[in-house]
């Protein structure tokens, strides 16, 4: 596979993040009411409790846009070796993860916040590889 022979780590990180963020975004679209209900109960004691639909829409938008940029960027890496579009997608992924971390910390879900660190490390490594 030529696509993996020239940029294997970058492509594998992109595929991981595409699956993660596109699935998350699609889940939010297909089960909006279920997600709103879950998140409202999750944030019932936080300062974010009255803003859940608006904040979820922001996260949804960032996830889908990041996924689209990463899909286009993966093709661009394959076809021309250029990494700029993929980098924008990965940077948007990092921003989404920071927003999610803020939410988890405000909800006092420290275990949930800790699990985001794994995704963030992979994302930062992607930023590093795509930037260099």
N, C-alpha and C positions, 0 to 999 in steps of 0.2 A: 504494500500500500504506500504509494508515493506521499499521500497526505501525512502519514505518520513518520515517514523516513526523514523528512526535512525539518519538521517542527513537532516532534512527538509530545513533549511535555506541554507545550502551549495548547495543542489541539485537544489533548486529554483533559486538561483543566477547563478549557472552553466547553467541551462536551458535558463534563460534570456540572458546570454552572448553568449551561443551557437547560439541561434536564431539571435541575433544582428549581430554577426561577420560572421557567415556562410551565412546569407542572404546578407550581405554587400559584402562579397567575391564573392558569386555566381553572384550577380548583376554586379560586375566589370568584371567578366569573360564573361557573356552573353551579356553585352552591353559595351564592351571595348571602342569602338569609341565614343559612347555617353558620357561616363564618361570622356574620354580624352577631348572632346570638352567642356563639362561643366567646368571641372577643369581648363583648359587652360584659359577660359574666367574669371573664378573666381580669378585666380592668375596673370592676365595680367599686373598688376602694382606691382607685388612683385618680390623679387630676385629669386623666385622659378620658374618663368614663362618658362624658357628654359629647365627645368628638369622634367616636369610633367609626361611623360610616365615612366621614371625610378623610380621616387618617388611613383607613383601609383602602380607600380609593387612590390615595397618593402612593401607598406601597404597591398596590396592584399595577398602577401605571408605570412605576419605576421598574418593577419586575418584568413586565411585558416588553417595555422599550429596551431594557438591558438584554433580554433574551433575543430580540430581533437584531440588535446591534451585534451580538455575539454570533448569531447564525450567519449574518452577512459577513462578519469579520472572519469566521472560519473559512468561508468560501474564498474570501479575499486572500487569506494566507495561502490557501491551496493553489489559487490561480496565479497570484503575482508575488507572494511573499510579503505583502504589505500588512502591517499589524495595527494601524491606527484605529480602524472601526472596531476591531475586537477589543482594543484597549479601552475605548469609550464604554463598551458594554460591560467590561469587567469593573471599571471604575464605578459605573452605576450600580453594579451588584454590591460593591463595597459600601456605597452610600445607603442602599436598602438595608444591608446588614447592620449598619450603625443605627439607622432609624429603628430597626427591630430590637436592637440591644437597648436603646433608650426606653422603649416600651416595656421590655421585660424587666428592666431595673426599676422603673416607676411602678410596675405591678408587683414588685418584690418577688418576682419569680427568678431567683438567683440560679437555680438549676437550668432553667430555660435559657437564661442569659449565657451561662457557661457553655451550653451546647453550640451557641452561635459562634463561639471562638474558633471551633474547628473549621467552620465554613469561612470565617474571616481569614484564617491563616492561609487556606488554599487560595482564596481570592487575592490576598496580598502577594502571594507567590506568583499568581497569574499577572498581576500588575507589574511586578518586577521583571518577569520574563518578557512580557509584551512591550515594556518600556525600553528595555535594553537592546 
